């Protein structure tokens, strides 16, 4: 009987975790410490966009990273003055540590000055990216 109770509790906790992660995955949100973090063109290795920059941290074997790349490239192509930069998280460990990147893909929305306005862990939706850009510009 104890084994059945343990099994039910573990399944309930795993289900709750899965639902929470599905709800939060890919949401562009503001973290308190993100507002003070900024990135320069020198740190990224490419120029910042005139109005905003979409920075994507990816890894080689990340399947959602490919879909995120397509979404961000489309949005950057639609909005004038917006640049899309994809960084390999394995090659840029100093930035990963400084920015507290825990998984890929992670997307940062930067304003024209390079300040982090929004961030998302996981694949963001196109509409959410466009809304975050509206705040950045």
Secondary structure, DSSP 8 states (H G I E B T S, - for coil): -HHHHHHHHHHHHHHHHHHHHHHHTT--B--GGGGG-B--HHHHTS---SSEEEEEEE-TT-HHHHHHHHHHHHHHHHSTTEEEEEEETTT-HHHHHHHT--SSSEEEEEETTSBEEEEEES---HHHHHHHHHHH-
